[in-house]
Amino acid sequence: MTAGKRVVNVINLGRMGYLRANDVQMRHARQHLDELAGKPSSKGTNVLLLVEHTPVYTVGIRNQQYSHEDAFRLKSLGAEYYKTNRGGLITFHGPGQLVAYPVLNLQHFQPSMKWYISALENTLIKTCQKFGITARTTADTGVWVEDRKIASIGVHGSRFVTTHGCSLNSNIDLNWYKHIVPCGLQGKEVTSLTKETGQEVPLSDAIGPFLSSFQEIFDCDLEYNLLEAHEMEELIANQHVLTQRMQNIQQCVRQMSTSAVHQPQAADPIIANPMW
């Protein structure tokens, strides 16, 4: 740990249902708020909760357009459905998606929700870069690869104590998004690290790049709980292996593209392969 740097404790919750994970983050947020209220023996700790949810659709505070019939329809697919106090509209969380809930007192960072959302966006963009993916922000919320959404952000703040957070699609089953208009954006596609790289990217491969990006953007040191420290540190330290793997894939793609230019091609029909 670097002397004088703020510390964020990383807690990997593993595979967990939405309500249980929500209870964990709210208990951490309450510790911050109790400390700010001057309650004796209350001490908030800045934490970064990582979780892979069981299938669930969640709706933000702009939930008036979603009826009981919508909830029933989505539950019938085998997912849970909850209304929340985060920003944004409807989204999906499930296996193969990295969800991060930073529970932070922004007074220890920058007391600005605008700064915080930008920091989350930049963390996700830098994470994608580590996979050779060029991601960006647009006028719409979240992080995008061209016009395809790869990561979502929905947060809540009270006295600059943050809850909820962001999600990054790793190798999630994108078919779950067929049943909603993600984040209320008509005509937009959803993508994943797996889809964009053309190879399977399991959730475990996304954790290290995300953590190192978070550490850099939030200018903090990370400490680890529940997972052994050496396991999490190895995920970060071994990023060069992932980087080399992605460079090799990109080189192969360039070589195939070059070969295709010099080889006569048969007239094949154009086959559309949309996500939905």
Backbone as JSON, one array per atom type, in Angstrom:
{
  "sequence": "MTAGKRVVNVINLGRMGYLRANDVQMRHARQHLDELAGKPSSKGTNVLLLVEHTPVYTVGIRNQQYSHEDAFRLKSLGAEYYKTNRGGLITFHGPGQLVAYPVLNLQHFQPSMKWYISALENTLIKTCQKFGITARTTADTGVWVEDRKIASIGVHGSRFVTTHGCSLNSNIDLNWYKHIVPCGLQGKEVTSLTKETGQEVPLSDAIGPFLSSFQEIFDCDLEYNLLEAHEMEELIANQHVLTQRMQNIQQCVRQMSTSAVHQPQAADPIIANPMW",
  "N": [[0.85, -1.19, 0.0], [0.52, 2.24, -0.83], [1.99, 4.9, 0.92], [-0.07, 7.26, 2.5], [-2.05, 7.25, 0.55], [-5.53, 7.06, -0.28], [-7.65, 4.34, 0.66], [-9.43, 1.64, -0.74], [-11.52, -0.99, -0.05], [-11.77, -4.09, -1.52], [-14.36, -6.29, -2.08], [-15.29, -9.39, -3.01], [-18.24, -10.69, -3.84], [-19.06, -12.86, -5.23], [-21.29, -15.16, -6.92], [-24.51, -14.02, -6.56], [-27.82, -13.27, -5.43], [-29.97, -10.44, -6.22], [-31.28, -8.98, -4.1], [-29.94, -9.78, -1.78], [-27.32, -8.87, -2.27], [-27.87, -6.18, -2.46], [-28.59, -5.63, 0.17], [-26.11, -5.94, 1.41], [-24.62, -3.78, 0.33], [-26.14, -1.62, 1.26], [-25.84, -1.79, 4.01], [-23.13, -1.13, 4.27], [-23.25, 1.48, 3.29], [-24.85, 2.66, 5.24], [-23.15, 2.66, 7.44], [-21.31, 4.65, 6.67], [-23.08, 6.87, 6.59], [-24.01, 6.97, 9.21], [-21.64, 7.61, 10.51], [-21.2, 10.16, 9.45], [-23.35, 11.41, 10.6], [-22.52, 11.6, 13.15], [-22.78, 9.51, 14.96], [-21.91, 7.56, 17.78], [-19.1, 5.36, 17.76], [-19.38, 4.71, 15.11], [-18.07, 3.97, 11.96], [-17.3, 4.51, 8.74], [-16.34, 2.62, 5.87], [-14.63, 2.74, 2.84], [-15.66, 0.84, 0.17], [-15.49, -1.53, -2.51], [-17.7, -3.41, -4.0], [-17.89, -6.43, -5.68], [-19.84, -8.38, -7.85], [-21.61, -11.13, -9.28], [-24.63, -11.34, -10.57], [-27.52, -13.43, -10.09], [-30.07, -14.03, -12.62], [-31.76, -10.99, -13.19], [-34.01, -8.31, -13.62], [-33.84, -4.84, -13.28], [-35.25, -1.72, -12.34], [-34.89, 1.79, -12.53], [-35.38, 5.01, -10.88], [-37.07, 6.27, -12.63], [-39.65, 4.89, -13.19], [-42.28, 4.79, -13.97], [-43.39, 3.96, -16.37], [-43.45, 1.22, -16.37], [-45.41, -1.55, -15.89], [-47.45, -3.72, -13.75], [-48.0, -5.88, -15.33], [-45.78, -5.92, -17.03], [-43.8, -6.57, -15.19], [-44.65, -9.14, -14.42], [-44.44, -10.48, -16.86], [-41.66, -10.42, -17.33], [-40.7, -11.77, -15.08], [-41.71, -14.26, -15.65], [-39.9, -15.26, -17.4], [-37.94, -16.36, -15.95], [-36.41, -14.71, -14.45], [-35.68, -12.41, -11.75], [-37.34, -9.39, -10.61], [-37.06, -6.01, -9.85], [-37.79, -2.81, -8.44], [-35.78, 0.07, -8.0], [-33.77, 2.61, -6.28], [-31.9, 3.81, -7.85], [-30.47, 5.88, -10.49], [-31.74, 6.11, -13.89], [-33.34, 3.84, -16.29], [-34.72, 0.72, -17.22], [-32.78, -2.27, -16.87], [-30.71, -5.21, -17.3], [-29.25, -7.73, -15.23], [-27.01, -10.43, -14.88], [-25.6, -13.82, -15.02], [-22.22, -13.88, -16.17], [-21.79, -11.22, -16.32], [-20.03, -8.49, -15.03], [-20.66, -6.86, -12.13], [-20.3, -3.89, -10.35], [-20.33, -2.36, -7.27], [-19.48, 0.47, -5.95], [-19.17, 1.67, -2.74], [-18.77, 4.53, -1.48], [-17.45, 7.31, 0.34], [-17.56, 10.28, -1.02], [-16.34, 12.54, -0.13], [-13.83, 11.8, 0.48], [-12.68, 11.66, -1.94], [-13.6, 13.24, -4.61], [-15.98, 15.62, -3.93], [-18.4, 15.32, -5.67], [-21.01, 14.28, -7.66], [-21.12, 14.34, -10.4], [-18.4, 14.23, -11.09], [-17.91, 11.68, -10.08], [-19.52, 9.93, -11.66], [-18.3, 10.35, -14.12], [-15.78, 9.3, -13.51], [-16.4, 6.58, -13.15], [-17.22, 6.0, -15.77], [-14.8, 6.41, -17.16], [-13.25, 4.45, -15.96], [-14.48, 2.13, -16.94], [-14.1, 2.48, -19.7], [-11.29, 2.39, -19.86], [-10.92, -0.22, -18.96], [-12.05, -1.66, -21.1], [-10.21, -0.95, -23.07], [-8.03, -2.47, -22.35], [-8.67, -4.88, -23.41], [-8.35, -4.46, -26.03], [-10.41, -3.02, -27.12], [-12.08, -0.24, -28.38], [-13.78, 2.0, -26.62], [-16.35, 4.37, -25.65], [-17.97, 7.36, -24.37], [-21.27, 8.7, -24.88], [-24.0, 10.9, -25.81], [-25.97, 9.45, -24.64], [-26.52, 7.46, -21.69], [-24.01, 5.39, -20.07], [-21.43, 3.21, -21.44], [-20.01, 2.84, -24.64], [-19.44, 0.9, -27.61], [-18.87, 1.96, -30.62], [-22.09, 2.1, -31.76], [-23.06, 0.36, -29.92], [-23.97, -0.82, -26.78], [-21.91, -1.54, -24.1], [-21.51, -1.35, -21.41], [-23.17, -0.37, -18.4], [-24.37, 2.31, -16.32], [-25.67, 3.24, -13.24], [-26.49, 5.13, -10.59], [-26.69, 6.17, -7.11], [-26.75, 8.8, -4.73], [-26.23, 9.98, -1.44], [-25.66, 12.52, 0.68], [-23.16, 12.57, -0.42], [-22.42, 9.94, -0.25], [-22.08, 6.99, -1.95], [-24.15, 4.63, -3.7], [-25.28, 1.67, -5.49], [-24.11, 1.41, -8.91], [-22.1, 0.2, -11.5], [-22.08, -1.86, -14.49], [-20.51, -4.36, -16.46], [-20.55, -6.03, -19.46], [-19.43, -9.22, -19.92], [-19.25, -12.19, -20.73], [-21.96, -12.51, -20.98], [-25.28, -13.8, -21.58], [-26.73, -12.44, -24.21], [-29.32, -12.6, -25.08], [-31.15, -12.13, -23.08], [-31.66, -9.42, -23.16], [-33.42, -9.07, -25.2], [-36.01, -8.83, -24.37], [-36.58, -6.39, -23.31], [-36.38, -2.77, -23.54], [-33.37, -1.71, -23.37], [-32.34, 0.5, -20.87], [-34.13, 2.29, -21.85], [-33.57, 3.03, -24.46], [-34.41, 3.12, -27.64], [-33.87, 1.02, -30.47], [-31.15, 0.53, -30.1], [-28.23, -1.51, -29.81], [-26.97, -4.1, -27.63], [-23.86, -5.15, -26.37], [-20.9, -7.18, -25.72], [-17.79, -8.07, -24.04], [-16.98, -10.53, -25.01], [-18.38, -10.7, -27.48], [-17.31, -8.51, -28.86], [-14.55, -9.04, -29.0], [-14.47, -11.45, -30.24], [-13.85, -13.81, -29.06], [-14.22, -16.1, -26.3], [-14.69, -14.47, -23.27], [-14.41, -14.96, -20.11], [-16.0, -14.04, -17.01], [-14.14, -13.96, -14.92], [-11.82, -13.15, -16.19], [-12.24, -10.49, -16.59], [-12.12, -9.18, -14.19], [-9.54, -8.47, -13.1], [-8.46, -6.5, -15.03], [-10.5, -4.57, -14.69], [-10.22, -3.85, -11.96], [-7.58, -2.79, -11.84], [-7.91, -0.62, -13.52], [-9.84, 0.85, -12.13], [-8.38, 1.44, -9.82], [-6.41, 3.14, -10.88], [-7.91, 5.29, -12.03], [-9.44, 6.24, -9.87], [-7.43, 6.86, -8.2], [-6.33, 5.39, -5.94], [-5.44, 2.99, -3.37], [-5.91, -0.53, -3.3], [-7.37, -2.9, -1.16], [-8.01, -6.28, -0.13], [-10.79, -8.45, 0.5], [-12.45, -11.45, 1.57], [-11.85, -12.87, -0.94], [-8.65, -14.35, -1.19], [-5.82, -12.27, -0.73], [-3.58, -12.64, -2.4], [-4.71, -13.91, -4.58], [-6.35, -11.96, -5.81], [-4.41, -10.03, -6.35], [-2.82, -11.39, -8.14], [-4.53, -11.52, -10.31], [-4.45, -8.9, -11.22], [-1.68, -8.51, -11.64], [-1.16, -10.32, -13.67], [-2.08, -9.22, -15.98], [-0.57, -8.62, -18.23], [-0.41, -10.99, -19.58], [-3.0, -11.35, -20.56], [-3.1, -9.06, -22.18], [-1.13, -9.65, -24.12], [-2.32, -11.88, -25.25], [-4.6, -10.71, -26.45], [-3.35, -9.01, -28.3], [-2.18, -10.87, -29.99], [-4.45, -12.03, -31.11], [-5.53, -9.81, -32.47], [-3.47, -9.41, -34.33], [-3.69, -11.73, -35.87], [-6.22, -11.28, -36.98], [-5.66, -9.03, -38.56], [-3.86, -10.18, -40.36], [-5.5, -12.07, -41.62], [-7.3, -10.34, -42.84], [-5.63, -9.01, -44.63], [-4.84, -11.14, -46.27], [-7.27, -11.76, -47.4], [-7.68, -9.66, -49.14], [-5.97, -10.19, -51.27], [-6.79, -12.57, -52.31], [-8.93, -14.18, -54.63], [-12.42, -14.02, -54.2], [-15.32, -16.0, -53.79], [-18.61, -15.28, -54.95], [-20.52, -14.63, -52.43], [-23.66, -14.74, -50.73], [-24.9, -11.93, -48.87], [-25.26, -12.17, -45.48], [-27.28, -11.22, -42.94], [-26.59, -10.66, -39.53], [-27.93, -9.88, -37.03], [-28.06, -8.77, -33.57], [-30.47, -9.17, -32.21]],
  "CA": [[0.0, 0.0, 0.0], [1.28, 3.48, -0.91], [1.77, 5.75, 2.09], [-0.86, 8.47, 2.31], [-3.12, 7.11, -0.43], [-6.8, 6.54, 0.23], [-7.77, 2.89, 0.49], [-10.74, 1.08, -1.03], [-11.53, -2.43, 0.2], [-12.48, -4.87, -2.54], [-15.05, -7.47, -1.55], [-15.9, -10.16, -4.08], [-19.4, -11.41, -3.31], [-19.32, -14.04, -6.04], [-22.64, -15.25, -7.5], [-25.43, -13.65, -5.48], [-29.08, -12.65, -5.81], [-29.95, -8.98, -6.16], [-31.67, -8.44, -2.8], [-28.89, -10.04, -0.81], [-26.22, -7.95, -2.56], [-28.34, -4.84, -2.12], [-28.5, -5.52, 1.61], [-24.7, -5.74, 1.76], [-24.17, -2.42, 0.04], [-26.85, -0.67, 2.1], [-25.22, -1.82, 5.34], [-21.9, -0.34, 4.19], [-23.64, 2.89, 3.14], [-25.37, 3.1, 6.54], [-21.99, 2.95, 8.28], [-20.84, 5.99, 6.28], [-24.05, 7.89, 6.96], [-24.0, 7.07, 10.67], [-20.44, 8.35, 10.88], [-21.43, 11.57, 9.11], [-24.33, 11.93, 11.55], [-21.88, 11.71, 14.46], [-23.16, 8.45, 15.88], [-20.75, 6.97, 18.45], [-18.56, 4.07, 17.32], [-19.68, 4.46, 13.7], [-16.93, 4.21, 11.11], [-17.53, 4.06, 7.37], [-15.2, 2.11, 5.11], [-14.83, 2.77, 1.4], [-15.6, -0.52, -0.35], [-15.87, -1.82, -3.88], [-18.32, -4.73, -4.02], [-17.99, -7.08, -6.98], [-20.84, -9.43, -7.77], [-22.23, -11.68, -10.49], [-26.0, -11.57, -10.13], [-28.45, -14.34, -10.75], [-30.84, -13.19, -13.55], [-32.65, -10.0, -12.59], [-34.27, -7.02, -14.27], [-34.03, -3.77, -12.3], [-35.75, -0.46, -12.88], [-34.48, 2.94, -11.75], [-36.42, 5.86, -10.32], [-38.03, 6.62, -13.69], [-40.24, 3.56, -13.39], [-43.73, 4.9, -14.14], [-43.85, 3.31, -17.59], [-43.41, -0.23, -16.23], [-46.63, -1.99, -15.21], [-47.43, -5.03, -13.12], [-47.96, -6.85, -16.42], [-44.39, -6.01, -17.45], [-43.07, -7.32, -14.16], [-45.06, -10.55, -14.51], [-43.87, -11.03, -18.1], [-40.21, -10.62, -17.17], [-40.5, -12.84, -14.09], [-42.04, -15.55, -16.27], [-38.73, -15.7, -18.15], [-37.03, -16.98, -15.02], [-35.6, -13.68, -13.8], [-36.34, -11.58, -10.75], [-37.67, -8.03, -11.08], [-37.11, -5.1, -8.71], [-37.66, -1.37, -8.58], [-34.68, 0.53, -7.16], [-33.66, 4.06, -6.16], [-30.81, 4.32, -8.68], [-30.87, 6.58, -11.69], [-31.89, 5.31, -15.1], [-34.54, 3.06, -16.57], [-34.62, -0.72, -16.98], [-31.62, -3.0, -17.37], [-30.63, -6.62, -16.9], [-28.01, -8.24, -14.66], [-27.04, -11.89, -14.84], [-24.32, -14.52, -15.14], [-21.38, -13.41, -17.25], [-21.7, -9.76, -16.26], [-19.37, -7.98, -13.84], [-21.35, -5.73, -11.5], [-19.47, -3.26, -9.32], [-21.02, -1.4, -6.41], [-18.6, 1.23, -5.05], [-19.84, 2.38, -1.65], [-17.7, 5.46, -1.18], [-17.69, 8.68, 0.8], [-16.86, 11.08, -2.02], [-15.53, 13.56, 0.53], [-12.47, 11.28, 0.46], [-12.24, 11.69, -3.34], [-14.09, 14.53, -5.07], [-17.39, 15.69, -3.52], [-19.16, 15.68, -6.87], [-21.58, 13.12, -8.33], [-20.73, 14.45, -11.8], [-17.06, 13.68, -11.16], [-17.98, 10.26, -9.79], [-20.03, 9.22, -12.83], [-17.24, 10.41, -15.13], [-14.73, 8.37, -13.1], [-16.87, 5.24, -13.49], [-17.16, 5.87, -17.23], [-13.4, 6.27, -17.57], [-12.8, 3.13, -15.51], [-15.0, 1.14, -17.88], [-13.43, 2.69, -20.99], [-9.92, 1.88, -19.73], [-11.03, -1.67, -18.9], [-12.25, -2.14, -22.47], [-8.95, -0.76, -23.79], [-7.13, -3.59, -22.01], [-9.07, -5.98, -24.28], [-8.22, -4.01, -27.41], [-11.71, -2.49, -27.55], [-12.21, 1.21, -28.27], [-15.1, 2.35, -26.07], [-16.5, 5.81, -25.46], [-19.25, 7.83, -23.88], [-22.07, 9.45, -25.85], [-25.06, 11.66, -25.14], [-26.73, 8.47, -23.87], [-25.78, 6.97, -20.52], [-23.27, 4.16, -20.23], [-20.21, 3.18, -22.26], [-20.43, 2.32, -25.94], [-18.52, 0.54, -28.68], [-19.66, 2.52, -31.72], [-23.46, 2.34, -31.27], [-23.44, -0.81, -29.14], [-23.72, -0.57, -25.37], [-21.16, -2.62, -23.47], [-21.51, -1.16, -19.96], [-24.23, 0.5, -17.89], [-24.12, 3.02, -15.07], [-26.85, 3.73, -12.54], [-25.98, 5.38, -9.23], [-27.46, 6.96, -6.15], [-25.89, 9.45, -3.77], [-26.84, 10.65, -0.3], [-24.58, 13.18, 1.42], [-21.95, 12.15, -1.14], [-22.16, 8.52, -0.06], [-22.6, 6.39, -3.18], [-24.63, 3.24, -3.78], [-25.45, 1.15, -6.86], [-22.81, 1.49, -9.56], [-21.95, -0.02, -12.94], [-21.99, -3.25, -14.92], [-19.76, -4.57, -17.7], [-20.9, -7.31, -20.06], [-18.26, -10.02, -20.25], [-19.77, -13.24, -21.62], [-23.37, -12.62, -20.62], [-26.21, -14.2, -22.63], [-27.36, -11.19, -24.66], [-30.73, -12.83, -25.39], [-31.99, -11.55, -22.02], [-31.99, -8.04, -23.5], [-34.46, -9.05, -26.22], [-37.34, -8.67, -23.77], [-36.72, -5.03, -22.79], [-35.65, -1.71, -24.25], [-32.37, -1.42, -22.34], [-32.16, 1.9, -20.48], [-35.1, 3.11, -22.56], [-32.98, 3.52, -25.71], [-34.95, 2.36, -28.76], [-33.04, 0.8, -31.63], [-29.74, 0.39, -29.75], [-27.81, -2.87, -29.51], [-26.15, -4.36, -26.46], [-22.75, -6.01, -26.75], [-20.12, -7.73, -24.61], [-16.37, -8.28, -24.34], [-16.9, -11.72, -25.85], [-18.85, -10.39, -28.83], [-16.42, -7.55, -29.52], [-13.23, -9.62, -29.25], [-14.6, -12.66, -31.05], [-13.45, -14.99, -28.3], [-14.87, -16.17, -24.99], [-14.04, -13.73, -22.19], [-15.15, -15.25, -18.88], [-16.06, -12.95, -16.03], [-12.9, -13.92, -14.14], [-10.8, -12.43, -16.95], [-12.55, -9.06, -16.59], [-11.96, -8.59, -12.86], [-8.24, -7.83, -12.96], [-8.42, -5.25, -15.78], [-11.39, -3.58, -14.08], [-9.65, -3.37, -10.71], [-6.44, -1.92, -12.08], [-8.43, 0.63, -14.09], [-10.47, 1.57, -11.02], [-7.3, 1.93, -8.96], [-5.76, 4.27, -11.55], [-8.82, 6.42, -12.22], [-9.83, 6.77, -8.56], [-6.18, 7.21, -7.5], [-6.44, 4.78, -4.61], [-4.91, 1.65, -3.16], [-6.95, -1.53, -3.09], [-7.15, -4.02, -0.25], [-8.92, -7.34, -0.55], [-11.48, -9.24, 1.5], [-13.17, -12.64, 1.13], [-10.87, -13.56, -1.74], [-7.3, -14.19, -0.68], [-5.16, -11.11, -1.34], [-2.69, -13.03, -3.49], [-5.52, -14.27, -5.74], [-6.74, -10.74, -6.48], [-3.22, -9.36, -6.85], [-2.38, -12.11, -9.31], [-5.39, -11.12, -11.42], [-3.95, -7.63, -11.74], [-0.3, -8.66, -12.1], [-1.11, -11.15, -14.87], [-2.75, -8.57, -17.11], [0.26, -8.64, -19.43], [-0.74, -12.22, -20.3], [-4.22, -11.04, -21.3], [-2.76, -8.07, -23.21], [-0.43, -10.35, -25.18], [-3.31, -12.73, -25.93], [-5.44, -9.88, -27.31], [-2.51, -8.53, -29.39], [-2.04, -11.98, -30.93], [-5.72, -12.16, -31.84], [-5.64, -8.69, -33.4], [-2.53, -9.64, -35.4], [-4.29, -12.74, -36.73], [-7.31, -10.64, -37.73], [-5.06, -8.19, -39.6], [-3.3, -11.05, -41.38], [-6.6, -12.63, -42.41], [-7.86, -9.26, -43.66], [-4.67, -8.78, -45.71], [-4.94, -12.27, -47.18], [-8.56, -11.69, -48.11], [-7.57, -8.66, -50.2], [-5.2, -10.72, -52.38], [-7.34, -13.83, -52.79], [-10.25, -14.03, -55.24], [-13.49, -14.52, -53.35], [-16.57, -16.39, -54.45], [-19.71, -14.36, -54.69], [-21.37, -15.17, -51.38], [-24.76, -13.85, -50.34], [-24.72, -11.2, -47.62], [-26.15, -12.72, -44.46], [-27.37, -10.33, -41.78], [-26.49, -11.38, -38.26], [-28.19, -8.91, -35.97], [-28.07, -9.32, -32.21], [-31.79, -9.59, -31.73]],
  "C": [[0.88, 1.24, 0.0], [0.95, 4.39, 0.25], [0.96, 6.98, 1.71], [-1.98, 8.36, 1.31], [-4.39, 6.6, 0.23], [-6.93, 5.07, -0.16], [-9.23, 2.54, 0.21], [-10.64, -0.43, -0.85], [-12.38, -3.13, -0.85], [-13.07, -6.11, -1.89], [-15.74, -8.18, -2.71], [-17.01, -11.02, -3.5], [-19.69, -12.69, -4.08], [-20.7, -14.0, -6.69], [-23.65, -15.01, -6.38], [-26.69, -13.01, -6.05], [-29.07, -11.15, -5.54], [-30.25, -8.46, -4.75], [-30.57, -8.64, -1.75], [-27.71, -9.08, -1.01], [-26.61, -6.52, -2.22], [-28.27, -4.6, -0.61], [-27.06, -5.26, 2.06], [-24.27, -4.3, 1.51], [-24.88, -1.39, 0.92], [-26.29, -0.65, 3.52], [-23.92, -1.03, 5.35], [-22.21, 1.15, 4.06], [-24.12, 3.45, 4.48], [-24.22, 3.43, 7.49], [-21.41, 4.33, 7.97], [-21.79, 7.07, 6.8], [-24.13, 8.07, 8.47], [-22.77, 7.83, 11.16], [-20.62, 9.84, 10.61], [-22.42, 12.22, 10.07], [-23.76, 12.04, 12.96], [-22.26, 10.64, 15.45], [-21.91, 7.79, 16.48], [-20.39, 5.61, 17.85], [-18.89, 3.73, 15.87], [-18.49, 4.85, 12.85], [-17.19, 3.63, 9.73], [-16.24, 3.62, 6.71], [-15.54, 2.17, 3.63], [-14.63, 1.36, 0.84], [-16.0, -0.55, -1.82], [-16.38, -3.25, -3.9], [-18.39, -5.23, -5.45], [-18.96, -8.24, -6.87], [-21.25, -9.87, -9.17], [-23.64, -12.08, -10.09], [-26.61, -12.79, -10.81], [-29.39, -13.47, -11.59], [-31.84, -12.28, -12.86], [-32.79, -8.79, -13.5], [-34.49, -5.98, -13.17], [-34.42, -2.5, -13.01], [-35.32, 0.66, -11.96], [-35.67, 3.78, -11.32], [-37.43, 6.32, -11.36], [-38.79, 5.36, -14.1], [-41.73, 3.6, -13.72], [-44.24, 4.12, -15.35], [-43.91, 1.79, -17.5], [-44.55, -0.7, -15.33], [-46.42, -3.32, -14.5], [-47.37, -6.13, -14.18], [-46.54, -7.03, -16.94], [-43.59, -6.84, -16.46], [-43.39, -8.81, -14.24], [-44.43, -11.2, -15.73], [-42.38, -11.33, -17.94], [-39.91, -11.71, -16.15], [-40.77, -14.21, -14.7], [-40.88, -16.1, -17.1], [-37.72, -16.42, -17.26], [-36.11, -16.0, -14.33], [-36.4, -13.04, -12.67], [-36.57, -10.19, -11.32], [-37.81, -7.13, -9.86], [-37.05, -3.64, -9.16], [-36.61, -0.89, -7.57], [-34.68, 2.06, -7.09], [-32.46, 4.61, -6.92], [-31.36, 5.16, -9.81], [-31.07, 5.62, -12.84], [-33.19, 4.55, -15.18], [-34.27, 1.57, -16.32], [-33.33, -1.29, -17.56], [-31.67, -4.42, -16.84], [-29.27, -6.89, -16.29], [-28.12, -9.76, -14.61], [-25.67, -12.49, -14.98], [-23.53, -14.04, -16.36], [-21.26, -11.9, -17.32], [-21.04, -9.36, -14.95], [-20.12, -6.75, -13.34], [-20.48, -5.21, -10.38], [-20.3, -2.22, -8.58], [-19.98, -0.69, -5.53], [-19.44, 1.94, -4.0], [-18.77, 3.29, -1.05], [-18.24, 6.73, -0.54], [-16.89, 9.58, -0.12], [-16.11, 12.25, -1.41], [-14.07, 13.12, 0.58], [-11.87, 11.32, -0.94], [-12.51, 13.09, -3.89], [-15.56, 14.62, -4.7], [-18.27, 16.17, -4.66], [-19.69, 14.4, -7.51], [-21.24, 13.15, -9.82], [-19.33, 13.88, -12.0], [-17.09, 12.16, -11.0], [-18.46, 9.46, -11.0], [-18.99, 9.22, -13.94], [-16.12, 9.43, -14.79], [-15.13, 6.92, -13.39], [-16.8, 5.01, -14.99], [-15.72, 5.64, -17.69], [-12.8, 4.95, -17.12], [-13.23, 2.06, -16.49], [-14.33, 1.26, -19.25], [-12.01, 2.12, -20.95], [-9.93, 0.36, -19.63], [-11.19, -2.25, -20.29], [-10.96, -2.02, -23.28], [-8.0, -1.92, -23.55], [-7.48, -4.84, -22.8], [-8.96, -5.6, -25.75], [-9.49, -3.43, -27.98], [-11.73, -0.97, -27.34], [-13.63, 1.55, -27.85], [-15.14, 3.84, -25.8], [-17.82, 6.11, -24.77], [-19.95, 8.59, -25.01], [-23.08, 10.3, -25.08], [-25.95, 10.75, -24.32], [-25.87, 7.95, -22.72], [-25.03, 5.68, -20.86], [-22.03, 4.34, -21.09], [-20.51, 2.36, -23.5], [-19.24, 1.92, -26.8], [-19.25, 0.85, -29.98], [-21.08, 2.78, -31.21], [-23.99, 1.16, -30.47], [-23.04, -0.59, -27.69], [-23.06, -1.78, -24.72], [-21.18, -2.53, -21.94], [-22.57, -0.15, -19.57], [-23.82, 1.13, -16.58], [-25.45, 3.51, -14.51], [-26.5, 3.9, -11.08], [-26.99, 6.15, -8.4], [-26.48, 7.57, -5.17], [-26.69, 10.11, -2.67], [-25.72, 11.2, 0.57], [-23.22, 12.73, 0.89], [-21.5, 10.74, -0.75], [-22.85, 7.78, -1.21], [-23.11, 4.96, -2.95], [-24.96, 2.94, -5.24], [-24.14, 1.35, -7.6], [-22.84, 1.23, -11.05], [-21.88, -1.52, -13.22], [-21.29, -3.31, -16.27], [-20.08, -5.96, -18.22], [-19.64, -8.05, -20.49], [-18.65, -11.13, -21.23], [-21.22, -13.54, -21.28], [-24.19, -13.09, -21.83], [-27.02, -12.97, -23.04], [-28.85, -11.38, -25.0], [-31.65, -12.27, -24.31], [-32.44, -10.14, -22.37], [-33.08, -7.94, -24.57], [-35.82, -8.62, -25.67], [-37.57, -7.28, -23.18], [-36.14, -4.05, -23.8], [-34.61, -1.22, -23.26], [-32.17, 0.08, -22.13], [-33.06, 2.84, -21.28], [-34.62, 3.62, -23.9], [-33.44, 2.63, -26.87], [-33.9, 2.21, -29.86], [-31.55, 0.66, -31.36], [-29.43, -1.07, -29.42], [-27.03, -2.91, -28.19], [-25.06, -5.34, -26.87], [-22.0, -6.46, -25.51], [-18.65, -7.82, -25.02], [-16.2, -9.48, -25.27], [-17.29, -11.42, -27.29], [-17.87, -9.49, -29.56], [-15.05, -8.14, -29.83], [-13.3, -10.85, -30.14], [-14.09, -13.9, -30.36], [-14.11, -14.94, -26.93], [-14.05, -15.42, -23.94], [-14.83, -13.99, -20.92], [-15.06, -14.08, -17.91], [-14.75, -12.83, -15.24], [-11.8, -13.16, -14.85], [-11.03, -10.92, -16.94], [-12.23, -8.4, -15.26], [-10.65, -7.84, -12.72], [-8.13, -6.52, -13.73], [-9.33, -4.17, -15.19], [-10.77, -2.99, -12.82], [-8.47, -2.43, -10.93], [-6.87, -0.59, -12.69], [-9.08, 1.49, -13.01], [-9.39, 2.2, -10.13], [-6.62, 3.16, -9.57], [-6.67, 5.48, -11.62], [-9.2, 7.05, -10.88], [-8.63, 7.1, -7.68], [-6.2, 6.7, -6.06], [-5.65, 3.49, -4.56], [-6.07, 0.71, -2.88], [-6.48, -2.57, -2.08], [-8.27, -5.02, -0.48], [-9.49, -8.11, 0.63], [-12.2, -10.39, 0.82], [-12.36, -13.47, 0.14], [-9.5, -13.35, -1.1], [-6.61, -13.06, -1.44], [-4.3, -11.53, -2.53], [-3.46, -13.4, -4.74], [-5.9, -13.02, -6.53], [-5.53, -10.02, -7.07], [-2.68, -10.06, -8.09], [-3.23, -11.76, -10.53], [-4.89, -9.83, -12.06], [-2.56, -7.8, -12.35], [-0.21, -9.42, -13.42], [-1.8, -10.52, -16.06], [-1.92, -8.61, -18.37], [0.0, -9.9, -20.25], [-1.98, -11.99, -21.16], [-3.92, -10.08, -22.44], [-2.07, -8.75, -24.39], [-1.38, -11.23, -25.97], [-4.15, -11.91, -26.91], [-4.63, -9.35, -28.5], [-2.33, -9.62, -30.44], [-3.29, -12.16, -31.76], [-5.85, -11.06, -32.88], [-4.69, -8.85, -34.58], [-3.07, -10.67, -36.39], [-5.4, -12.15, -37.59], [-6.74, -9.79, -38.86], [-4.49, -9.05, -40.73], [-4.38, -11.65, -42.26], [-7.2, -11.59, -43.33], [-6.95, -8.99, -44.84], [-4.75, -9.89, -46.75], [-6.2, -12.2, -48.02], [-8.5, -10.71, -49.26], [-6.94, -9.26, -51.44], [-5.77, -12.0, -52.95], [-8.7, -13.59, -53.42], [-11.31, -14.69, -54.37], [-14.69, -14.91, -54.18], [-17.66, -15.42, -54.07], [-20.67, -15.0, -53.7], [-22.51, -14.21, -51.1], [-24.42, -13.15, -49.04], [-25.75, -11.69, -46.62], [-26.14, -11.78, -43.27], [-27.31, -11.16, -40.52], [-26.71, -10.41, -37.12], [-28.22, -9.59, -34.61], [-29.43, -9.88, -31.87], [-32.37, -10.66, -32.64]]
}
